[in-house]
């Protein structure tokens, strides 16, 4: 099972800077796993305030009931690792 630290590290390797939108499909997980992981973290207040989902061009995922394609993370997410 993937944990938050692994997700943040993967995001940091994909984004040039924190705050930059990254395609959810870039994380390399199956659609079901991507939706499960990000929905779970989105439901946790202490984590979700650092996650920002958007719907741009790309493969769509259902995260916490919303259709999204990208995630960006605020650098402050490192404080909850």
C-alpha positions in Angstrom: 0.0 0.0 0.0 1.3 3.4 -0.9 1.5 6.0 1.9 1.4 9.7 1.9 5.2 10.1 2.0 5.6 8.1 -1.2 2.9 10.1 -2.9 4.5 13.4 -1.9 7.9 12.2 -3.0 6.5 11.1 -6.4 4.7 14.4 -6.8 8.0 16.3 -6.0 9.8 14.2 -8.7 7.1 15.0 -11.3 6.5 18.7 -10.6 9.1 21.4 -11.2 7.8 23.2 -8.1 5.2 22.6 -5.4 2.0 24.1 -6.4 2.3 22.9 -10.0 -0.5 20.8 -11.4 0.6 17.2 -12.2 -1.5 14.7 -14.2 -2.8 12.0 -11.9 -2.0 9.5 -14.6 1.7 10.4 -14.3 1.8 8.7 -10.9 1.7 5.4 -12.7 -1.0 3.6 -10.7 -4.2 2.0 -12.0 -7.3 4.1 -12.3 -8.9 2.4 -9.3 -5.8 2.7 -7.1 -5.4 6.4 -8.1 -9.0 7.1 -7.2 -8.8 5.2 -3.9 -5.6 6.7 -2.7 -6.4 10.3 -3.6 -10.0 10.1 -2.3 -8.8 8.7 1.0 -6.3 11.5 1.5 -8.8 14.1 0.3 -11.2 13.0 3.1 -8.6 13.7 5.8 -8.8 17.4 6.8 -5.1 17.5 7.9 -4.0 16.3 4.5 -6.7 17.6 2.1 -5.9 21.3 2.8 -2.6 20.8 1.0 -4.1 19.0 -2.0 -5.7 20.9 -4.9 -7.5 19.0 -7.7 -8.3 20.4 -11.1 -9.9 19.2 -14.3 -7.8 20.1 -17.3 -6.7 18.0 -20.3 -5.9 14.4 -19.5 -7.3 11.1 -18.2 -10.2 11.7 -15.8 -10.5 10.2 -12.3 -13.2 10.3 -9.7 -11.8 11.7 -6.5 -14.2 12.2 -3.6 -17.1 12.4 -6.1 -15.4 15.0 -8.4 -14.0 14.4 -11.8 -10.4 15.5 -11.9 -7.3 15.1 -14.0 -4.6 16.9 -12.0 -3.4 17.4 -8.5 -1.1 20.1 -7.1 0.3 20.1 -3.6 1.2 22.9 -1.3 4.7 22.5 0.1 3.3 22.6 3.6 2.1 19.0 3.1 5.6 18.0 4.3 4.6 19.0 7.8 2.2 16.1 8.1 4.6 13.4 6.9 
